[in-house]
Amino acid sequence: MREKKIHYKDINVFITCSLCNGYLIDAATIPECLHTFCKTCIAAYLDNDEEDNTRCPKCDSIIDHVNPWRVLVFDRTLQSIAYKLVPHLYKEEIERQIAYYKERDLPYPPSLVEKLQEKRDEEEQQIIPSNSDLHIYDDQVAICIDTKTKELQSLPRKFIICSSTLPVRPQGIHLNRSEVIALVCESTREK
C-alpha cells in the first residue's frame, strides 16, 4: 500500500466558510451545487435585500427563486469532521454561544441546551483512571515527523499517535514528556 501525505492546508478548504473565511459552524449546504457555509453566514447572505440572494454566493447557481431557506441542508457530517480536525472549535463555539445569550440576558435556545446536555453526559461517562492516562479518552490523531532536507537521515518511526488536544505552536509541535519522541530524538543523535 502506497503512503500518501495529505497536508492540512489541502483539507482546510473543505472545512472553511468562503463567506467569513473561518471554520464552519453549523454547516449548511446548498444541494444544487454542494457548496457549504456557516449557518449564520448563509443566513445573513440570504436575508440581504441588496443582493440577488436566490443564487449561491460561490458559484452563482440558482438556489430557489421563492424561498432559498427551504433547500438548505444542515450538514452534520461535515460539521463533525470540522470539529474533529480542529479540536477546540466545538468547545469554543459553545462558549461563544453561552456568552452571547448571557450578555443579552436571553434564554438559551433548545439547540444550545441540547449541546450542553450532550457535553454533560459525555463528561459523566468519562472515567479517568489516573493522571498518567489523562488523554486516553481524547480523539487521537497521527502526526508524521519527516525531515525537510536530504542531509538529515529519516527517522525510524515517522508517525506518532497522540491526543488531538496536543498544542501546536508556530515554532512546531510542543512535545514534552513523550517517550516515543524521546526515543526517536535519541536515535537521531547517536547516528
Secondary structure as UniProt FT lines:
FT   HELIX           8..12
FT   TURN            13..14
FT   TURN            18..20
FT   STRAND          27..30
FT   TURN            31..34
FT   STRAND          35..38
FT   HELIX           39..47
FT   TURN            49..50
FT   TURN            53..54
FT   TURN            57..59
FT   HELIX           68..71
FT   STRAND          73..74
FT   HELIX           76..85
FT   TURN            87..88
FT   HELIX           89..103
FT   TURN            104..105
FT   HELIX           110..125
FT   HELIX           131..133
FT   TURN            134..137
FT   STRAND          140..144
FT   STRAND          159..163
FT   TURN            164..165
FT   STRAND          168..169
FT   TURN            170..171
FT   STRAND          172..173
FT   HELIX           179..190
//
